[in-house]
Amino acid sequence: MGLPAPKLFALQESKDLEMRADLTLQDVLSGASPDYAVVAQKGAVEDVMSQLDTPFKTEYGLSLENLAGRYQSQMSART
């Protein structure tokens, strides 16, 4: 049986890329978080599980998909 609350944490990305509005293709290709961690919460009563809802629902780091989507939005806005 799998763990009920696995969470992927992307780590060590360049902090300036999070808010930058002028991404380059190089930023997309090399800027995604290079390190990852997986954290899981084993099953517990609902009261205990609900205490971890916020951290487990929050997105951490910059994925390649996130950066590529932002870059594509920028390119679309230029046309």
mmCIF file as gemmi writes it, N, C-alpha and C atoms, coordinates in Angstrom:
data_model
loop_
_atom_site.group_PDB
_atom_site.id
_atom_site.type_symbol
_atom_site.label_atom_id
_atom_site.label_alt_id
_atom_site.label_comp_id
_atom_site.label_asym_id
_atom_site.label_entity_id
_atom_site.label_seq_id
_atom_site.pdbx_PDB_ins_code
_atom_site.Cartn_x
_atom_site.Cartn_y
_atom_site.Cartn_z
_atom_site.occupancy
_atom_site.B_iso_or_equiv
_atom_site.pdbx_formal_charge
_atom_site.auth_seq_id
_atom_site.auth_asym_id
_atom_site.pdbx_PDB_model_num
ATOM 1 N N . MET Axp A 1 ? 0.846 -1.185 0 1 0 ? 1 A 1
ATOM 2 C CA . MET Axp A 1 ? 0 0 0 1 0 ? 1 A 1
ATOM 3 C C . MET Axp A 1 ? 0.888 1.243 0 1 0 ? 1 A 1
ATOM 4 N N . GLY Axp A 2 ? 0.577 2.211 -0.842 1 0 ? 2 A 1
ATOM 5 C CA . GLY Axp A 2 ? 1.36 3.438 -0.939 1 0 ? 2 A 1
ATOM 6 C C . GLY Axp A 2 ? 1.072 4.392 0.197 1 0 ? 2 A 1
ATOM 7 N N . LEU Axp A 3 ? 1.944 5.324 0.361 1 0 ? 3 A 1
ATOM 8 C CA . LEU Axp A 3 ? 1.75 6.349 1.385 1 0 ? 3 A 1
ATOM 9 C C . LEU Axp A 3 ? 0.699 7.347 0.908 1 0 ? 3 A 1
ATOM 10 N N . PRO Axp A 4 ? -0.17 7.808 1.79 1 0 ? 4 A 1
ATOM 11 C CA . PRO Axp A 4 ? -1.297 8.649 1.366 1 0 ? 4 A 1
ATOM 12 C C . PRO Axp A 4 ? -0.944 10.08 0.984 1 0 ? 4 A 1
ATOM 13 N N . ALA Axp A 5 ? 0.208 10.592 1.389 1 0 ? 5 A 1
ATOM 14 C CA . ALA Axp A 5 ? 0.495 12.004 1.119 1 0 ? 5 A 1
ATOM 15 C C . ALA Axp A 5 ? 1.934 12.22 0.682 1 0 ? 5 A 1
ATOM 16 N N . PRO Axp A 6 ? 2.319 11.709 -0.503 1 0 ? 6 A 1
ATOM 17 C CA . PRO Axp A 6 ? 3.679 11.993 -0.969 1 0 ? 6 A 1
ATOM 18 C C . PRO Axp A 6 ? 3.774 13.424 -1.505 1 0 ? 6 A 1
ATOM 19 N N . LYS Axp A 7 ? 4.929 14.048 -1.37 1 0 ? 7 A 1
ATOM 20 C CA . LYS Axp A 7 ? 5.142 15.416 -1.858 1 0 ? 7 A 1
ATOM 21 C C . LYS Axp A 7 ? 6.523 15.503 -2.469 1 0 ? 7 A 1
ATOM 22 N N . LEU Axp A 8 ? 6.605 16.08 -3.664 1 0 ? 8 A 1
ATOM 23 C CA . LEU Axp A 8 ? 7.875 16.292 -4.346 1 0 ? 8 A 1
ATOM 24 C C . LEU Axp A 8 ? 8.319 17.721 -4.096 1 0 ? 8 A 1
ATOM 25 N N . PHE Axp A 9 ? 9.531 17.884 -3.596 1 0 ? 9 A 1
ATOM 26 C CA . PHE Axp A 9 ? 10.112 19.203 -3.367 1 0 ? 9 A 1
ATOM 27 C C . PHE Axp A 9 ? 11.229 19.405 -4.376 1 0 ? 9 A 1
ATOM 28 N N . ALA Axp A 10 ? 11.124 20.452 -5.199 1 0 ? 10 A 1
ATOM 29 C CA . ALA Axp A 10 ? 12.198 20.822 -6.101 1 0 ? 10 A 1
ATOM 30 C C . ALA Axp A 10 ? 13.076 21.826 -5.353 1 0 ? 10 A 1
ATOM 31 N N . LEU Axp A 11 ? 14.381 21.634 -5.418 1 0 ? 11 A 1
ATOM 32 C CA . LEU Axp A 11 ? 15.301 22.407 -4.586 1 0 ? 11 A 1
ATOM 33 C C . LEU Axp A 11 ? 16.438 23.025 -5.394 1 0 ? 11 A 1
ATOM 34 N N . GLN Axp A 12 ? 17.047 24.046 -4.853 1 0 ? 12 A 1
ATOM 35 C CA . GLN Axp A 12 ? 18.286 24.652 -5.343 1 0 ? 12 A 1
ATOM 36 C C . GLN Axp A 12 ? 18.155 25.428 -6.651 1 0 ? 12 A 1
ATOM 37 N N . GLU Axp A 13 ? 16.951 25.868 -6.999 1 0 ? 13 A 1
ATOM 38 C CA . GLU Axp A 13 ? 16.812 26.667 -8.215 1 0 ? 13 A 1
ATOM 39 C C . GLU Axp A 13 ? 17.307 28.084 -7.974 1 0 ? 13 A 1
ATOM 40 N N . SER Axp A 14 ? 17.554 28.802 -9.041 1 0 ? 14 A 1
ATOM 41 C CA . SER Axp A 14 ? 17.983 30.185 -8.945 1 0 ? 14 A 1
ATOM 42 C C . SER Axp A 14 ? 16.794 31.032 -8.48 1 0 ? 14 A 1
ATOM 43 N N . LYS Axp A 15 ? 16.934 31.706 -7.367 1 0 ? 15 A 1
ATOM 44 C CA . LYS Axp A 15 ? 15.827 32.473 -6.789 1 0 ? 15 A 1
ATOM 45 C C . LYS Axp A 15 ? 15.369 33.628 -7.677 1 0 ? 15 A 1
ATOM 46 N N . ASP Axp A 16 ? 16.251 34.179 -8.5 1 0 ? 16 A 1
ATOM 47 C CA . ASP Axp A 16 ? 15.841 35.301 -9.347 1 0 ? 16 A 1
ATOM 48 C C . ASP Axp A 16 ? 14.904 34.865 -10.471 1 0 ? 16 A 1
ATOM 49 N N . LEU Axp A 17 ? 14.867 33.588 -10.812 1 0 ? 17 A 1
ATOM 50 C CA . LEU Axp A 17 ? 13.984 33.114 -11.876 1 0 ? 17 A 1
ATOM 51 C C . LEU Axp A 17 ? 12.52 33.046 -11.451 1 0 ? 17 A 1
ATOM 52 N N . GLU Axp A 18 ? 12.278 32.968 -10.167 1 0 ? 18 A 1
ATOM 53 C CA . GLU Axp A 18 ? 10.9 32.847 -9.688 1 0 ? 18 A 1
ATOM 54 C C . GLU Axp A 18 ? 10.036 34.024 -10.106 1 0 ? 18 A 1
ATOM 55 N N . MET Axp A 19 ? 10.589 35.217 -10.082 1 0 ? 19 A 1
ATOM 56 C CA . MET Axp A 19 ? 9.799 36.415 -10.353 1 0 ? 19 A 1
ATOM 57 C C . MET Axp A 19 ? 10.15 37.094 -11.675 1 0 ? 19 A 1
ATOM 58 N N . ARG Axp A 20 ? 11.154 36.603 -12.364 1 0 ? 20 A 1
ATOM 59 C CA . ARG Axp A 20 ? 11.575 37.259 -13.606 1 0 ? 20 A 1
ATOM 60 C C . ARG Axp A 20 ? 10.502 37.197 -14.672 1 0 ? 20 A 1
ATOM 61 N N . ALA Axp A 21 ? 10.307 38.301 -15.359 1 0 ? 21 A 1
ATOM 62 C CA . ALA Axp A 21 ? 9.303 38.375 -16.418 1 0 ? 21 A 1
ATOM 63 C C . ALA Axp A 21 ? 9.928 38.274 -17.801 1 0 ? 21 A 1
ATOM 64 N N . ASP Axp A 22 ? 11.24 38.208 -17.884 1 0 ? 22 A 1
ATOM 65 C CA . ASP Axp A 22 ? 11.919 38.179 -19.179 1 0 ? 22 A 1
ATOM 66 C C . ASP Axp A 22 ? 12.779 36.927 -19.324 1 0 ? 22 A 1
ATOM 67 N N . LEU Axp A 23 ? 12.151 35.771 -19.217 1 0 ? 23 A 1
ATOM 68 C CA . LEU Axp A 23 ? 12.888 34.51 -19.317 1 0 ? 23 A 1
ATOM 69 C C . LEU Axp A 23 ? 13.457 34.314 -20.712 1 0 ? 23 A 1
ATOM 70 N N . THR Axp A 24 ? 14.637 33.724 -20.759 1 0 ? 24 A 1
ATOM 71 C CA . THR Axp A 24 ? 15.236 33.335 -22.031 1 0 ? 24 A 1
ATOM 72 C C . THR Axp A 24 ? 15.099 31.822 -22.174 1 0 ? 24 A 1
ATOM 73 N N . LEU Axp A 25 ? 15.338 31.33 -23.372 1 0 ? 25 A 1
ATOM 74 C CA . LEU Axp A 25 ? 15.301 29.887 -23.569 1 0 ? 25 A 1
ATOM 75 C C . LEU Axp A 25 ? 16.363 29.211 -22.711 1 0 ? 25 A 1
ATOM 76 N N . GLN Axp A 26 ? 17.507 29.843 -22.542 1 0 ? 26 A 1
ATOM 77 C CA . GLN Axp A 26 ? 18.56 29.295 -21.681 1 0 ? 26 A 1
ATOM 78 C C . GLN Axp A 26 ? 18.083 29.185 -20.238 1 0 ? 26 A 1
ATOM 79 N N . ASP Axp A 27 ? 17.315 30.167 -19.766 1 0 ? 27 A 1
ATOM 80 C CA . ASP Axp A 27 ? 16.754 30.09 -18.416 1 0 ? 27 A 1
ATOM 81 C C . ASP Axp A 27 ? 15.878 28.853 -18.268 1 0 ? 27 A 1
ATOM 82 N N . VAL Axp A 28 ? 15.073 28.577 -19.286 1 0 ? 28 A 1
ATOM 83 C CA . VAL Axp A 28 ? 14.183 27.42 -19.245 1 0 ? 28 A 1
ATOM 84 C C . VAL Axp A 28 ? 14.99 26.121 -19.208 1 0 ? 28 A 1
ATOM 85 N N . LEU Axp A 29 ? 15.982 26.04 -20.07 1 0 ? 29 A 1
ATOM 86 C CA . LEU Axp A 29 ? 16.747 24.795 -20.19 1 0 ? 29 A 1
ATOM 87 C C . LEU Axp A 29 ? 17.665 24.523 -19.002 1 0 ? 29 A 1
ATOM 88 N N . SER Axp A 30 ? 18.168 25.568 -18.366 1 0 ? 30 A 1
ATOM 89 C CA . SER Axp A 30 ? 19.111 25.345 -17.266 1 0 ? 30 A 1
ATOM 90 C C . SER Axp A 30 ? 18.606 25.826 -15.911 1 0 ? 30 A 1
ATOM 91 N N . GLY Axp A 31 ? 17.434 26.427 -15.86 1 0 ? 31 A 1
ATOM 92 C CA . GLY Axp A 31 ? 16.994 27.037 -14.614 1 0 ? 31 A 1
ATOM 93 C C . GLY Axp A 31 ? 16.09 26.207 -13.731 1 0 ? 31 A 1
ATOM 94 N N . ALA Axp A 32 ? 15.599 25.083 -14.231 1 0 ? 32 A 1
ATOM 95 C CA . ALA Axp A 32 ? 14.728 24.245 -13.404 1 0 ? 32 A 1
ATOM 96 C C . ALA Axp A 32 ? 15.509 23.739 -12.19 1 0 ? 32 A 1
ATOM 97 N N . SER Axp A 33 ? 14.801 23.487 -11.128 1 0 ? 33 A 1
ATOM 98 C CA . SER Axp A 33 ? 15.423 23 -9.898 1 0 ? 33 A 1
ATOM 99 C C . SER Axp A 33 ? 16.198 21.713 -10.177 1 0 ? 33 A 1
ATOM 100 N N . PRO Axp A 34 ? 17.496 21.693 -9.889 1 0 ? 34 A 1
ATOM 101 C CA . PRO Axp A 34 ? 18.3 20.526 -10.21 1 0 ? 34 A 1
ATOM 102 C C . PRO Axp A 34 ? 18.221 19.395 -9.189 1 0 ? 34 A 1
ATOM 103 N N . ASP Axp A 35 ? 17.725 19.676 -8.016 1 0 ? 35 A 1
ATOM 104 C CA . ASP Axp A 35 ? 17.678 18.671 -6.958 1 0 ? 35 A 1
ATOM 105 C C . ASP Axp A 35 ? 16.24 18.479 -6.493 1 0 ? 35 A 1
ATOM 106 N N . TYR Axp A 36 ? 15.945 17.261 -6.067 1 0 ? 36 A 1
ATOM 107 C CA . TYR Axp A 36 ? 14.594 16.938 -5.63 1 0 ? 36 A 1
ATOM 108 C C . TYR Axp A 36 ? 14.638 16.145 -4.338 1 0 ? 36 A 1
ATOM 109 N N . ALA Axp A 37 ? 13.573 16.253 -3.575 1 0 ? 37 A 1
ATOM 110 C CA . ALA Axp A 37 ? 13.391 15.439 -2.383 1 0 ? 37 A 1
ATOM 111 C C . ALA Axp A 37 ? 11.939 14.971 -2.384 1 0 ? 37 A 1
ATOM 112 N N . VAL Axp A 38 ? 11.709 13.787 -1.898 1 0 ? 38 A 1
ATOM 113 C CA . VAL Axp A 38 ? 10.355 13.268 -1.765 1 0 ? 38 A 1
ATOM 114 C C . VAL Axp A 38 ? 10.107 13.055 -0.283 1 0 ? 38 A 1
ATOM 115 N N . VAL Axp A 39 ? 9.006 13.644 0.176 1 0 ? 39 A 1
ATOM 116 C CA . VAL Axp A 39 ? 8.61 13.51 1.579 1 0 ? 39 A 1
ATOM 117 C C . VAL Axp A 39 ? 7.21 12.913 1.587 1 0 ? 39 A 1
ATOM 118 N N . ALA Axp A 40 ? 6.964 11.987 2.486 1 0 ? 40 A 1
ATOM 119 C CA . ALA Axp A 40 ? 5.641 11.362 2.565 1 0 ? 40 A 1
ATOM 120 C C . ALA Axp A 40 ? 5.17 11.308 4.006 1 0 ? 40 A 1
ATOM 121 N N . GLN Axp A 41 ? 3.884 11.422 4.17 1 0 ? 41 A 1
ATOM 122 C CA . GLN Axp A 41 ? 3.25 11.322 5.484 1 0 ? 41 A 1
ATOM 123 C C . GLN Axp A 41 ? 2.529 9.989 5.539 1 0 ? 41 A 1
ATOM 124 N N . LYS Axp A 42 ? 2.853 9.177 6.508 1 0 ? 42 A 1
ATOM 125 C CA . LYS Axp A 42 ? 2.131 7.92 6.63 1 0 ? 42 A 1
ATOM 126 C C . LYS Axp A 42 ? 0.717 8.194 7.132 1 0 ? 42 A 1
ATOM 127 N N . GLY Axp A 43 ? -0.152 7.257 6.953 1 0 ? 43 A 1
ATOM 128 C CA . GLY Axp A 43 ? -1.542 7.412 7.343 1 0 ? 43 A 1
ATOM 129 C C . GLY Axp A 43 ? -1.694 7.718 8.833 1 0 ? 43 A 1
ATOM 130 N N . ALA Axp A 44 ? -2.666 8.531 9.142 1 0 ? 44 A 1
ATOM 131 C CA . ALA Axp A 44 ? -2.964 8.895 10.53 1 0 ? 44 A 1
ATOM 132 C C . ALA Axp A 44 ? -4.422 9.329 10.593 1 0 ? 44 A 1
ATOM 133 N N . VAL Axp A 45 ? -4.892 9.637 11.759 1 0 ? 45 A 1
ATOM 134 C CA . VAL Axp A 45 ? -6.268 10.116 11.9 1 0 ? 45 A 1
ATOM 135 C C . VAL Axp A 45 ? -6.408 11.445 11.171 1 0 ? 45 A 1
ATOM 136 N N . GLU Axp A 46 ? -7.599 11.758 10.718 1 0 ? 46 A 1
ATOM 137 C CA . GLU Axp A 46 ? -7.838 12.946 9.9 1 0 ? 46 A 1
ATOM 138 C C . GLU Axp A 46 ? -7.35 14.225 10.557 1 0 ? 46 A 1
ATOM 139 N N . ASP Axp A 47 ? -7.49 14.354 11.859 1 0 ? 47 A 1
ATOM 140 C CA . ASP Axp A 47 ? -7.051 15.564 12.566 1 0 ? 47 A 1
ATOM 141 C C . ASP Axp A 47 ? -5.542 15.781 12.399 1 0 ? 47 A 1
ATOM 142 N N . VAL Axp A 48 ? -4.779 14.724 12.461 1 0 ? 48 A 1
ATOM 143 C CA . VAL Axp A 48 ? -3.325 14.816 12.298 1 0 ? 48 A 1
ATOM 144 C C . VAL Axp A 48 ? -2.982 15.09 10.836 1 0 ? 48 A 1
ATOM 145 N N . MET Axp A 49 ? -3.62 14.37 9.919 1 0 ? 49 A 1
ATOM 146 C CA . MET Axp A 49 ? -3.348 14.558 8.491 1 0 ? 49 A 1
ATOM 147 C C . MET Axp A 49 ? -3.674 15.984 8.042 1 0 ? 49 A 1
ATOM 148 N N . SER Axp A 50 ? -4.735 16.558 8.561 1 0 ? 50 A 1
ATOM 149 C CA . SER Axp A 50 ? -5.148 17.899 8.132 1 0 ? 50 A 1
ATOM 150 C C . SER Axp A 50 ? -4.147 18.977 8.551 1 0 ? 50 A 1
ATOM 151 N N . GLN Axp A 51 ? -3.345 18.719 9.556 1 0 ? 51 A 1
ATOM 152 C CA . GLN Axp A 51 ? -2.335 19.689 9.983 1 0 ? 51 A 1
ATOM 153 C C . GLN Axp A 51 ? -1.242 19.882 8.932 1 0 ? 51 A 1
ATOM 154 N N . LEU Axp A 52 ? -1.112 18.929 8.024 1 0 ? 52 A 1
ATOM 155 C CA . LEU Axp A 52 ? -0.084 19.019 6.983 1 0 ? 52 A 1
ATOM 156 C C . LEU Axp A 52 ? -0.66 19.384 5.623 1 0 ? 52 A 1
ATOM 157 N N . ASP Axp A 53 ? -1.932 19.761 5.557 1 0 ? 53 A 1
ATOM 158 C CA . ASP Axp A 53 ? -2.55 20.109 4.274 1 0 ? 53 A 1
ATOM 159 C C . ASP Axp A 53 ? -1.818 21.244 3.574 1 0 ? 53 A 1
ATOM 160 N N . THR Axp A 54 ? -1.531 22.32 4.275 1 0 ? 54 A 1
ATOM 161 C CA . THR Axp A 54 ? -0.899 23.482 3.633 1 0 ? 54 A 1
ATOM 162 C C . THR Axp A 54 ? 0.471 23.155 3.057 1 0 ? 54 A 1
ATOM 163 N N . PRO Axp A 55 ? 1.4 22.586 3.832 1 0 ? 55 A 1
ATOM 164 C CA . PRO Axp A 55 ? 2.707 22.303 3.226 1 0 ? 55 A 1
ATOM 165 C C . PRO Axp A 55 ? 2.646 21.272 2.103 1 0 ? 55 A 1
ATOM 166 N N . PHE Axp A 56 ? 1.723 20.329 2.166 1 0 ? 56 A 1
ATOM 167 C CA . PHE Axp A 56 ? 1.653 19.31 1.13 1 0 ? 56 A 1
ATOM 168 C C . PHE Axp A 56 ? 0.925 19.803 -0.113 1 0 ? 56 A 1
ATOM 169 N N . LYS Axp A 57 ? 0.169 20.889 -0.027 1 0 ? 57 A 1
ATOM 170 C CA . LYS Axp A 57 ? -0.517 21.457 -1.19 1 0 ? 57 A 1
ATOM 171 C C . LYS Axp A 57 ? 0.28 22.588 -1.835 1 0 ? 57 A 1
ATOM 172 N N . THR Axp A 58 ? 1.321 23.074 -1.179 1 0 ? 58 A 1
ATOM 173 C CA . THR Axp A 58 ? 2.152 24.153 -1.694 1 0 ? 58 A 1
ATOM 174 C C . THR Axp A 58 ? 3.136 23.606 -2.723 1 0 ? 58 A 1
ATOM 175 N N . GLU Axp A 59 ? 3.343 24.354 -3.803 1 0 ? 59 A 1
ATOM 176 C CA . GLU Axp A 59 ? 4.334 23.965 -4.804 1 0 ? 59 A 1
ATOM 177 C C . GLU Axp A 59 ? 5.69 24.541 -4.4 1 0 ? 59 A 1
ATOM 178 N N . TYR Axp A 60 ? 6.736 23.757 -4.548 1 0 ? 60 A 1
ATOM 179 C CA . TYR Axp A 60 ? 8.081 24.17 -4.17 1 0 ? 60 A 1
ATOM 180 C C . TYR Axp A 60 ? 9.01 24.054 -5.371 1 0 ? 60 A 1
ATOM 181 N N . GLY Axp A 61 ? 9.863 25.049 -5.564 1 0 ? 61 A 1
ATOM 182 C CA . GLY Axp A 61 ? 10.862 25.005 -6.62 1 0 ? 61 A 1
ATOM 183 C C . GLY Axp A 61 ? 10.301 25.359 -7.979 1 0 ? 61 A 1
ATOM 184 N N . LEU Axp A 62 ? 11.148 25.255 -8.987 1 0 ? 62 A 1
ATOM 185 C CA . LEU Axp A 62 ? 10.788 25.567 -10.367 1 0 ? 62 A 1
ATOM 186 C C . LEU Axp A 62 ? 10.946 24.319 -11.227 1 0 ? 62 A 1
ATOM 187 N N . SER Axp A 63 ? 9.844 23.829 -11.732 1 0 ? 63 A 1
ATOM 188 C CA . SER Axp A 63 ? 9.911 22.668 -12.61 1 0 ? 63 A 1
ATOM 189 C C . SER Axp A 63 ? 10.174 23.125 -14.039 1 0 ? 63 A 1
ATOM 190 N N . LEU Axp A 64 ? 10.64 22.22 -14.848 1 0 ? 64 A 1
ATOM 191 C CA . LEU Axp A 64 ? 10.847 22.522 -16.257 1 0 ? 64 A 1
ATOM 192 C C . LEU Axp A 64 ? 9.519 22.91 -16.902 1 0 ? 64 A 1
ATOM 193 N N . GLU Axp A 65 ? 8.455 22.229 -16.528 1 0 ? 65 A 1
ATOM 194 C CA . GLU Axp A 65 ? 7.127 22.538 -17.077 1 0 ? 65 A 1
ATOM 195 C C . GLU Axp A 65 ? 6.693 23.952 -16.721 1 0 ? 65 A 1
ATOM 196 N N . ASN Axp A 66 ? 6.95 24.363 -15.492 1 0 ? 66 A 1
ATOM 197 C CA . ASN Axp A 66 ? 6.595 25.707 -15.05 1 0 ? 66 A 1
ATOM 198 C C . ASN Axp A 66 ? 7.356 26.766 -15.835 1 0 ? 66 A 1
ATOM 199 N N . LEU Axp A 67 ? 8.658 26.602 -15.932 1 0 ? 67 A 1
ATOM 200 C CA . LEU Axp A 67 ? 9.476 27.575 -16.663 1 0 ? 67 A 1
ATOM 201 C C . LEU Axp A 67 ? 9.117 27.605 -18.145 1 0 ? 67 A 1
ATOM 202 N N . ALA Axp A 68 ? 8.91 26.445 -18.747 1 0 ? 68 A 1
ATOM 203 C CA . ALA Axp A 68 ? 8.558 26.397 -20.169 1 0 ? 68 A 1
ATOM 204 C C . ALA Axp A 68 ? 7.204 27.058 -20.41 1 0 ? 68 A 1
ATOM 205 N N . GLY Axp A 69 ? 6.25 26.859 -19.512 1 0 ? 69 A 1
ATOM 206 C CA . GLY Axp A 69 ? 4.945 27.503 -19.64 1 0 ? 69 A 1
ATOM 207 C C . GLY Axp A 69 ? 5.037 29.009 -19.54 1 0 ? 69 A 1
ATOM 208 N N . ARG Axp A 70 ? 5.829 29.498 -18.601 1 0 ? 70 A 1
ATOM 209 C CA . ARG Axp A 70 ? 6.026 30.942 -18.472 1 0 ? 70 A 1
ATOM 210 C C . ARG Axp A 70 ? 6.697 31.527 -19.705 1 0 ? 70 A 1
ATOM 211 N N . TYR Axp A 71 ? 7.718 30.813 -20.216 1 0 ? 71 A 1
ATOM 212 C CA . TYR Axp A 71 ? 8.418 31.265 -21.415 1 0 ? 71 A 1
ATOM 213 C C . TYR Axp A 71 ? 7.457 31.319 -22.599 1 0 ? 71 A 1
ATOM 214 N N . GLN Axp A 72 ? 6.637 30.283 -22.759 1 0 ? 72 A 1
ATOM 215 C CA . GLN Axp A 72 ? 5.679 30.249 -23.863 1 0 ? 72 A 1
ATOM 216 C C . GLN Axp A 72 ? 4.672 31.391 -23.755 1 0 ? 72 A 1
ATOM 217 N N . SER Axp A 73 ? 4.235 31.689 -22.548 1 0 ? 73 A 1
ATOM 218 C CA . SER Axp A 73 ? 3.312 32.816 -22.346 1 0 ? 73 A 1
ATOM 219 C C . SER Axp A 73 ? 3.955 34.129 -22.762 1 0 ? 73 A 1
ATOM 220 N N . GLN Axp A 74 ? 5.219 34.304 -22.409 1 0 ? 74 A 1
ATOM 221 C CA . GLN Axp A 74 ? 5.961 35.511 -22.818 1 0 ? 74 A 1
ATOM 222 C C . GLN Axp A 74 ? 6.038 35.622 -24.334 1 0 ? 74 A 1
ATOM 223 N N . MET Axp A 75 ? 6.367 34.497 -24.988 1 0 ? 75 A 1
ATOM 224 C CA . MET Axp A 75 ? 6.498 34.513 -26.44 1 0 ? 75 A 1
ATOM 225 C C . MET Axp A 75 ? 5.154 34.806 -27.103 1 0 ? 75 A 1
ATOM 226 N N . SER Axp A 76 ? 4.078 34.239 -26.575 1 0 ? 76 A 1
ATOM 227 C CA . SER Axp A 76 ? 2.752 34.467 -27.124 1 0 ? 76 A 1
ATOM 228 C C . SER Axp A 76 ? 2.334 35.917 -26.956 1 0 ? 76 A 1
ATOM 229 N N . ALA Axp A 77 ? 2.715 36.527 -25.848 1 0 ? 77 A 1
ATOM 230 C CA . ALA Axp A 77 ? 2.343 37.925 -25.59 1 0 ? 77 A 1
ATOM 231 C C . ALA Axp A 77 ? 3.066 38.887 -26.509 1 0 ? 77 A 1
ATOM 232 N N . ARG Axp A 78 ? 4.197 38.487 -27.058 1 0 ? 78 A 1
ATOM 233 C CA . ARG Axp A 78 ? 4.979 39.36 -27.942 1 0 ? 78 A 1
ATOM 234 C C . ARG Axp A 78 ? 4.397 39.443 -29.345 1 0 ? 78 A 1
ATOM 235 N N . THR Axp A 79 ? 3.573 38.481 -29.714 1 0 ? 79 A 1
ATOM 236 C CA . THR Axp A 79 ? 3.021 38.488 -31.068 1 0 ? 79 A 1
ATOM 237 C C . THR Axp A 79 ? 1.696 39.193 -31.154 1 0 ? 79 A 1
